[in-house]
Amino acid sequence: MELRDYQIENANTLSEIIKCFNIAVFCAEMRTGKTLTALQTAKILNKKYEESLKDYELFEAVQKLWTAEHSGDKPKQFSYTLTHKKIFKN
């Protein structure tokens, strides 16, 4: 079943609201496709969740690789000394 333009627009708006507030209430007239709009909203949010999950998995993989490559490294220690000089003007 193909969604109408206003249903797609409503689904996009609802997904943005849910991302901001974690909840949304969708009230519309009878026979306007509320169920289809809600299903499309869930589909949009699930896709964004899956993309975020893939990004996190990529981050974890890079972190593990970096840790494996640098496992023998020791932190470099630097010591700094500050000196204060008094300047006298005549």
N, CA, C and O atoms as a GROMACS GRO file, in nm:
protein
  360
    1MET      N    1   0.084  -0.118   0.000
    1MET     CA    2   0.000   0.000   0.000
    1MET      C    3   0.089   0.125   0.000
    1MET      O    4   0.187   0.132   0.073
    2GLU      N    5   0.053   0.220  -0.082
    2GLU     CA    6   0.132   0.343  -0.095
    2GLU      C    7   0.073   0.453  -0.008
    2GLU      O    8  -0.048   0.476  -0.009
    3LEU      N    9   0.159   0.522   0.065
    3LEU     CA   10   0.114   0.630   0.151
    3LEU      C   11   0.093   0.758   0.071
    3LEU      O   12   0.160   0.782  -0.030
    4ARG      N   13   0.001   0.839   0.117
    4ARG     CA   14  -0.022   0.969   0.055
    4ARG      C   15   0.083   1.067   0.106
    4ARG      O   16   0.149   1.042   0.207
    5ASP      N   17   0.098   1.179   0.035
    5ASP     CA   18   0.199   1.277   0.071
    5ASP      C   19   0.183   1.327   0.214
    5ASP      O   20   0.281   1.339   0.287
    6TYR      N   21   0.059   1.357   0.255
    6TYR     CA   22   0.038   1.411   0.389
    6TYR      C   23   0.070   1.306   0.496
    6TYR      O   24   0.110   1.342   0.607
    7GLN      N   25   0.052   1.177   0.465
    7GLN     CA   26   0.084   1.072   0.560
    7GLN      C   27   0.237   1.061   0.579
    7GLN      O   28   0.285   1.043   0.691
    8ILE      N   29   0.310   1.073   0.471
    8ILE     CA   30   0.456   1.071   0.478
    8ILE      C   31   0.507   1.192   0.555
    8ILE      O   32   0.597   1.181   0.638
    9GLU      N   33   0.448   1.308   0.528
    9GLU     CA   34   0.486   1.430   0.599
    9GLU      C   35   0.456   1.417   0.749
    9GLU      O   36   0.539   1.454   0.833
   10ASN      N   37   0.339   1.364   0.782
   10ASN     CA   38   0.304   1.343   0.923
   10ASN      C   39   0.398   1.244   0.990
   10ASN      O   40   0.437   1.263   1.105
   11ALA      N   41   0.436   1.138   0.919
   11ALA     CA   42   0.527   1.038   0.975
   11ALA      C   43   0.664   1.099   1.003
   11ALA      O   44   0.726   1.072   1.106
   12ASN      N   45   0.712   1.182   0.911
   12ASN     CA   46   0.840   1.249   0.933
   12ASN      C   47   0.834   1.344   1.052
   12ASN      O   48   0.926   1.349   1.134
   13THR      N   49   0.724   1.420   1.062
   13THR     CA   50   0.707   1.512   1.174
   13THR      C   51   0.699   1.436   1.306
   13THR      O   52   0.762   1.474   1.404
   14LEU      N   53   0.621   1.329   1.308
   14LEU     CA   54   0.609   1.248   1.429
   14LEU      C   55   0.743   1.188   1.471
   14LEU      O   56   0.774   1.184   1.590
   15SER      N   57   0.821   1.142   1.376
   15SER     CA   58   0.951   1.083   1.410
   15SER      C   59   1.044   1.187   1.472
   15SER      O   60   1.119   1.156   1.564
   16GLU      N   61   1.039   1.312   1.421
   16GLU     CA   62   1.120   1.419   1.479
   16GLU      C   63   1.074   1.453   1.621
   16GLU      O   64   1.156   1.475   1.710
   17ILE      N   65   0.943   1.455   1.641
   17ILE     CA   66   0.889   1.484   1.775
   17ILE      C   67   0.929   1.374   1.873
   17ILE      O   68   0.968   1.402   1.986
   18ILE      N   69   0.920   1.249   1.830
   18ILE     CA   70   0.955   1.137   1.916
   18ILE      C   71   1.104   1.140   1.949
   18ILE      O   72   1.144   1.106   2.061
   19LYS      N   73   1.187   1.179   1.852
   19LYS     CA   74   1.331   1.189   1.880
   19LYS      C   75   1.359   1.294   1.986
   19LYS      O   76   1.450   1.277   2.067
   20CYS      N   77   1.283   1.402   1.987
   20CYS     CA   78   1.304   1.510   2.084
   20CYS      C   79   1.246   1.478   2.221
   20CYS      O   80   1.311   1.500   2.323
   21PHE      N   81   1.123   1.426   2.225
   21PHE     CA   82   1.050   1.411   2.350
   21PHE      C   83   1.025   1.266   2.393
   21PHE      O   84   0.971   1.242   2.501
   22ASN      N   85   1.063   1.171   2.309
   22ASN     CA   86   1.042   1.028   2.335
   22ASN      C   87   0.896   0.987   2.338
   22ASN      O   88   0.865   0.875   2.380
   23ILE      N   89   0.806   1.073   2.297
   23ILE     CA   90   0.663   1.041   2.294
   23ILE      C   91   0.594   1.138   2.198
   23ILE      O   92   0.641   1.249   2.175
   24ALA      N   93   0.483   1.094   2.143
   24ALA     CA   94   0.401   1.181   2.058
   24ALA      C   95   0.256   1.131   2.062
   24ALA      O   96   0.232   1.011   2.077
   25VAL      N   97   0.163   1.222   2.049
   25VAL     CA   98   0.022   1.187   2.039
   25VAL      C   99  -0.024   1.235   1.902
   25VAL      O  100  -0.011   1.353   1.869
   26PHE      N  101  -0.079   1.143   1.824
   26PHE     CA  102  -0.122   1.176   1.688
   26PHE      C  103  -0.274   1.166   1.680
   26PHE      O  104  -0.330   1.056   1.682
   27CYS      N  105  -0.339   1.280   1.670
   27CYS     CA  106  -0.485   1.285   1.659
   27CYS      C  107  -0.521   1.332   1.518
   27CYS      O  108  -0.471   1.435   1.471
   28ALA      N  109  -0.607   1.258   1.452
   28ALA     CA  110  -0.649   1.297   1.318
   28ALA      C  111  -0.792   1.246   1.295
   28ALA      O  112  -0.844   1.166   1.372
   29GLU      N  113  -0.851   1.294   1.189
   29GLU     CA  114  -0.988   1.254   1.154
   29GLU      C  115  -0.991   1.104   1.120
   29GLU      O  116  -0.890   1.043   1.088
   30MET      N  117  -1.113   1.049   1.129
   30MET     CA  118  -1.131   0.910   1.089
   30MET      C  119  -1.102   0.895   0.940
   30MET      O  120  -1.126   0.985   0.861
   31ARG      N  121  -1.048   0.778   0.905
   31ARG     CA  122  -1.022   0.741   0.764
   31ARG      C  123  -0.911   0.825   0.701
   31ARG      O  124  -0.910   0.843   0.579
   32THR      N  125  -0.818   0.876   0.782
   32THR     CA  126  -0.705   0.954   0.727
   32THR      C  127  -0.576   0.873   0.725
   32THR      O  128  -0.472   0.923   0.680
   33GLY      N  129  -0.582   0.750   0.773
   33GLY     CA  130  -0.463   0.664   0.766
   33GLY      C  131  -0.371   0.677   0.886
   33GLY      O  132  -0.249   0.676   0.872
   34LYS      N  133  -0.430   0.691   1.005
   34LYS     CA  134  -0.349   0.704   1.127
   34LYS      C  135  -0.262   0.580   1.149
   34LYS      O  136  -0.146   0.592   1.188
   35THR      N  137  -0.319   0.463   1.126
   35THR     CA  138  -0.244   0.339   1.148
   35THR      C  139  -0.126   0.330   1.052
   35THR      O  140  -0.015   0.296   1.094
   36LEU      N  141  -0.149   0.360   0.926
   36LEU     CA  142  -0.039   0.357   0.828
   36LEU      C  143   0.066   0.462   0.860
   36LEU      O  144   0.186   0.437   0.844
   37THR      N  145   0.023   0.579   0.906
   37THR     CA  146   0.117   0.684   0.944
   37THR      C  147   0.200   0.639   1.063
   37THR      O  148   0.321   0.662   1.066
   38ALA      N  149   0.137   0.574   1.161
   38ALA     CA  150   0.209   0.525   1.278
   38ALA      C  151   0.310   0.416   1.238
   38ALA      O  152   0.422   0.414   1.289
   39LEU      N  153   0.271   0.328   1.148
   39LEU     CA  154   0.362   0.224   1.102
   39LEU      C  155   0.481   0.284   1.026
   39LEU      O  156   0.594   0.238   1.042
   40GLN      N  157   0.455   0.385   0.945
   40GLN     CA  158   0.564   0.452   0.872
   40GLN      C  159   0.658   0.523   0.970
   40GLN      O  160   0.779   0.524   0.950
   41THR      N  161   0.601   0.582   1.075
   41THR     CA  162   0.682   0.649   1.177
   41THR      C  163   0.774   0.548   1.245
   41THR      O  164   0.892   0.575   1.266
   42ALA      N  165   0.719   0.432   1.280
   42ALA     CA  166   0.799   0.327   1.342
   42ALA      C  167   0.910   0.280   1.248
   42ALA      O  168   1.022   0.252   1.292
   43LYS      N  169   0.878   0.271   1.121
   43LYS     CA  170   0.977   0.229   1.022
   43LYS      C  171   1.091   0.330   1.014
   43LYS      O  172   1.208   0.292   1.008
   44ILE      N  173   1.059   0.460   1.013
   44ILE     CA  174   1.160   0.566   1.009
   44ILE      C  175   1.248   0.559   1.133
   44ILE      O  176   1.371   0.563   1.122
   45LEU      N  177   1.186   0.548   1.250
   45LEU     CA  178   1.263   0.545   1.375
   45LEU      C  179   1.350   0.420   1.383
   45LEU      O  180   1.463   0.428   1.431
   46ASN      N  181   1.301   0.307   1.338
   46ASN     CA  182   1.379   0.184   1.340
   46ASN      C  183   1.499   0.196   1.249
   46ASN      O  184   1.607   0.148   1.285
   47LYS      N  185   1.484   0.258   1.132
   47LYS     CA  186   1.594   0.275   1.039
   47LYS      C  187   1.702   0.362   1.102
   47LYS      O  188   1.821   0.331   1.092
   48LYS      N  189   1.661   0.470   1.169
   48LYS     CA  190   1.759   0.558   1.232
   48LYS      C  191   1.827   0.486   1.348
   48LYS      O  192   1.946   0.508   1.373
   49TYR      N  193   1.754   0.401   1.420
   49TYR     CA  194   1.812   0.324   1.528
   49TYR      C  195   1.916   0.226   1.474
   49TYR      O  196   2.025   0.212   1.530
   50GLU      N  197   1.883   0.160   1.364
   50GLU     CA  198   1.976   0.065   1.304
   50GLU      C  199   2.102   0.135   1.255
   50GLU      O  200   2.211   0.081   1.268
   51GLU      N  201   2.088   0.257   1.198
   51GLU     CA  202   2.204   0.333   1.153
   51GLU      C  203   2.291   0.372   1.272
   51GLU      O  204   2.414   0.365   1.264
   52SER      N  205   2.229   0.413   1.381
   52SER     CA  206   2.304   0.449   1.501
   52SER      C  207   2.377   0.328   1.558
   52SER      O  208   2.491   0.339   1.603
   53LEU      N  209   2.310   0.213   1.555
   53LEU     CA  210   2.371   0.091   1.604
   53LEU      C  211   2.492   0.054   1.519
   53LEU      O  212   2.594   0.010   1.573
   54LYS      N  213   2.482   0.070   1.388
   54LYS     CA  214   2.595   0.041   1.300
   54LYS      C  215   2.711   0.136   1.328
   54LYS      O  216   2.827   0.094   1.329
   55ASP      N  217   2.681   0.264   1.352
   55ASP     CA  218   2.785   0.361   1.386
   55ASP      C  219   2.856   0.321   1.515
   55ASP      O  220   2.978   0.330   1.524
   56TYR      N  221   2.779   0.278   1.614
   56TYR     CA  222   2.837   0.237   1.742
   56TYR      C  223   2.923   0.113   1.726
   56TYR      O  224   3.031   0.103   1.784
   57GLU      N  225   2.876   0.017   1.646
   57GLU     CA  226   2.954  -0.104   1.623
   57GLU      C  227   3.085  -0.070   1.552
   57GLU      O  228   3.188  -0.130   1.582
   58LEU      N  229   3.082   0.024   1.458
   58LEU     CA  230   3.203   0.068   1.389
   58LEU      C  231   3.299   0.133   1.488
   58LEU      O  232   3.419   0.108   1.484
   59PHE      N  233   3.246   0.217   1.577
   59PHE     CA  234   3.328   0.281   1.678
   59PHE      C  235   3.396   0.177   1.767
   59PHE      O  236   3.516   0.188   1.794
   60GLU      N  237   3.321   0.076   1.812
   60GLU     CA  238   3.377  -0.029   1.896
   60GLU      C  239   3.487  -0.106   1.823
   60GLU      O  240   3.589  -0.139   1.883
   61ALA      N  241   3.467  -0.134   1.695
   61ALA     CA  242   3.567  -0.206   1.618
   61ALA      C  243   3.696  -0.126   1.605
   61ALA      O  244   3.806  -0.180   1.620
   62VAL      N  245   3.684   0.003   1.578
   62VAL     CA  246   3.801   0.090   1.568
   62VAL      C  247   3.872   0.099   1.702
   62VAL      O  248   3.995   0.096   1.709
   63GLN      N  249   3.795   0.109   1.809
   63GLN     CA  250   3.853   0.117   1.944
   63GLN      C  251   3.931  -0.011   1.976
   63GLN      O  252   4.041  -0.004   2.031
   64LYS      N  253   3.875  -0.127   1.944
   64LYS     CA  254   3.943  -0.254   1.970
   64LYS      C  255   4.071  -0.265   1.887
   64LYS      O  256   4.174  -0.311   1.936
   65LEU      N  257   4.065  -0.223   1.762
   65LEU     CA  258   4.182  -0.227   1.675
   65LEU      C  259   4.292  -0.136   1.729
   65LEU      O  260   4.408  -0.177   1.736
   66TRP      N  261   4.257  -0.015   1.768
   66TRP     CA  262   4.353   0.080   1.822
   66TRP      C  263   4.416   0.024   1.950
   66TRP      O  264   4.537   0.034   1.970
   67THR      N  265   4.334  -0.033   2.037
   67THR     CA  266   4.383  -0.090   2.162
   67THR      C  267   4.480  -0.205   2.135
   67THR      O  268   4.583  -0.217   2.201
   68ALA      N  269   4.447  -0.290   2.038
   68ALA     CA  270   4.535  -0.402   2.004
   68ALA      C  271   4.668  -0.353   1.948
   68ALA      O  272   4.773  -0.408   1.980
   69GLU      N  273   4.665  -0.251   1.865
   69GLU     CA  274   4.787  -0.199   1.805
   69GLU      C  275   4.874  -0.125   1.906
   69GLU      O  276   4.996  -0.122   1.891
   70HIS      N  277   4.814  -0.066   2.008
   70HIS     CA  278   4.888   0.018   2.103
   70HIS      C  279   4.892  -0.045   2.243
   70HIS      O  280   4.910   0.026   2.342
   71SER      N  281   4.876  -0.176   2.251
   71SER     CA  282   4.868  -0.240   2.382
   71SER      C  283   4.998  -0.228   2.462
   71SER      O  284   4.995  -0.223   2.585
   72GLY      N  285   5.113  -0.222   2.394
   72GLY     CA  286   5.241  -0.212   2.464
   72GLY      C  287   5.286  -0.070   2.491
   72GLY      O  288   5.388  -0.049   2.557
   73ASP      N  289   5.212   0.027   2.442
   73ASP     CA  290   5.251   0.167   2.460
   73ASP      C  291   5.234   0.209   2.605
   73ASP      O  292   5.142   0.166   2.674
   74LYS      N  293   5.325   0.294   2.648
   74LYS     CA  294   5.314   0.352   2.782
   74LYS      C  295   5.290   0.502   2.766
   74LYS      O  296   5.336   0.562   2.669
   75PRO      N  297   5.221   0.559   2.859
   75PRO     CA  298   5.197   0.703   2.850
   75PRO      C  299   5.328   0.780   2.859
   75PRO      O  300   5.418   0.745   2.935
   76LYS      N  301   5.337   0.884   2.781
   76LYS     CA  302   5.455   0.971   2.786
   76LYS      C  303   5.438   1.067   2.902
   76LYS      O  304   5.330   1.123   2.924
   77GLN      N  305   5.545   1.084   2.974
   77GLN     CA  306   5.538   1.175   3.088
   77GLN      C  307   5.620   1.299   3.056
   77GLN      O  308   5.736   1.291   3.014
   78PHE      N  309   5.560   1.409   3.076
   78PHE     CA  310   5.627   1.535   3.057
   78PHE      C  311   5.623   1.610   3.190
   78PHE      O  312   5.526   1.602   3.264
   79SER      N  313   5.728   1.679   3.217
   79SER     CA  314   5.725   1.764   3.336
   79SER      C  315   5.756   1.907   3.291
   79SER      O  316   5.847   1.931   3.212
   80TYR      N  317   5.681   1.997   3.342
   80TYR     CA  318   5.697   2.136   3.308
   80TYR      C  319   5.736   2.214   3.433
   80TYR      O  320   5.689   2.186   3.543
   81THR      N  321   5.822   2.310   3.414
   81THR     CA  322   5.861   2.396   3.524
   81THR      C  323   5.832   2.538   3.484
   81THR      O  324   5.873   2.584   3.377
   82LEU      N  325   5.762   2.605   3.569
   82LEU     CA  326   5.732   2.745   3.544
   82LEU      C  327   5.822   2.831   3.633
   82LEU      O  328   5.838   2.804   3.752
   83THR      N  329   5.877   2.930   3.574
   83THR     CA  330   5.958   3.023   3.653
   83THR      C  331   5.895   3.160   3.644
   83THR      O  332   5.849   3.203   3.538
   84HIS      N  333   5.895   3.227   3.756
   84HIS     CA  334   5.840   3.362   3.760
   84HIS      C  335   5.954   3.459   3.787
   84HIS      O  336   6.033   3.439   3.880
   85LYS      N  337   5.963   3.558   3.710
   85LYS     CA  338   6.067   3.660   3.728
   85LYS      C  339   5.999   3.792   3.758
   85LYS      O  340   5.901   3.830   3.695
   86LYS      N  341   6.053   3.859   3.855
   86LYS     CA  342   6.004   3.992   3.885
   86LYS      C  343   6.072   4.092   3.793
   86LYS      O  344   6.194   4.089   3.776
   87ILE      N  345   5.996   4.176   3.737
   87ILE     CA  346   6.051   4.278   3.649
   87ILE      C  347   6.034   4.412   3.721
   87ILE      O  348   5.923   4.454   3.755
   88PHE      N  349   6.148   4.479   3.743
   88PHE     CA  350   6.146   4.609   3.810
   88PHE      C  351   6.175   4.716   3.706
   88PHE      O  352   6.267   4.702   3.625
   89LYS      N  353   6.098   4.818   3.710
   89LYS     CA  354   6.120   4.932   3.623
   89LYS      C  355   6.169   5.048   3.709
   89LYS      O  356   6.116   5.073   3.817
   90ASN      N  357   6.270   5.116   3.660
   90ASN     CA  358   6.322   5.232   3.733
   90ASN      C  359   6.247   5.356   3.699
   90ASN      O  360   6.277   5.463   3.752
   0.00000   0.00000   0.00000
